[in-house]
Structures are given as C-alpha cells and as structure tokens.
Amino acid sequence: MATKLLLELKNLLADLASTLILGKNKDAARLALKLSEKSKALAEELVK
C-alpha cells in the first residue's frame, strides 16, 4: 500500500509542477489539496 501511495504522490507532484508552470493556479490549488491528503494517508500507513 505504501508503494502505491508513493507512486500517486510522485504523479501528483509532477502534475502540480506542470500546472504551476502553465499558471493554472486554481487547478494547482486543487492538486495541492489532493497531495496533502495523499501525504497524510502515507504517513498514517507508515505508522502502522
């Protein structure tokens, strides 16, 4: 499960970077929130 979350985080970071480069701030904010949720899920998974 942790590996899957890490891959999702990697993809979200790439999407966020490209979105910021394109100047789409509203989309970037949505991606940042999603990234935060996935980071929290990973942290919870690693604590187990």
Backbone torsions as a table, in degrees:
resi	resn	phi	psi	omega
1	MET	NA	-40.7	-179.0
2	ALA	-63.4	-37.4	179.2
3	THR	-63.4	-42.5	178.7
4	LYS	-61.9	-43.0	179.0
5	LEU	-64.5	-38.4	178.4
6	LEU	-63.8	-40.9	177.9
7	LEU	-65.5	-39.2	176.9
8	GLU	-64.1	-41.0	177.7
9	LEU	-62.8	-42.4	179.2
10	LYS	-60.1	-45.7	179.9
11	ASN	-66.0	-39.7	178.1
12	LEU	-64.4	-40.8	177.5
13	LEU	-62.2	-41.8	178.3
14	ALA	-64.0	-44.5	178.2
15	ASP	-62.2	-42.5	-179.6
16	LEU	-62.9	-44.8	-179.8
17	ALA	-61.1	-46.7	-179.0
18	SER	-66.9	-35.5	179.0
19	THR	-66.7	-41.2	177.9
20	LEU	-66.1	-38.8	178.8
21	ILE	-61.7	-37.8	-179.9
22	LEU	-78.7	-8.0	177.3
23	GLY	78.8	22.3	179.3
24	LYS	-92.6	81.2	-171.7
25	ASN	-66.7	-38.1	179.7
26	LYS	-65.6	-41.6	176.9
27	ASP	-66.0	-37.0	179.1
28	ALA	-65.2	-38.6	178.5
29	ALA	-63.8	-41.6	178.3
30	ARG	-62.8	-43.1	178.8
31	LEU	-66.1	-37.2	179.0
32	ALA	-64.1	-39.0	177.0
33	LEU	-64.8	-41.9	178.5
34	LYS	-64.0	-40.6	178.5
35	LEU	-61.9	-40.8	178.2
36	SER	-62.8	-43.1	179.0
37	GLU	-63.0	-43.4	-179.6
38	LYS	-67.8	-36.4	177.7
39	SER	-63.7	-41.8	178.1
40	LYS	-63.8	-42.8	179.4
41	ALA	-62.3	-39.6	177.9
42	LEU	-64.5	-44.6	179.3
43	ALA	-60.0	-42.3	178.6
44	GLU	-65.2	-38.0	179.0
45	GLU	-66.4	-39.1	-178.6
46	LEU	-71.4	-25.9	179.6
47	VAL	-71.2	-29.5	-177.5
48	LYS	-60.6	NA	NA
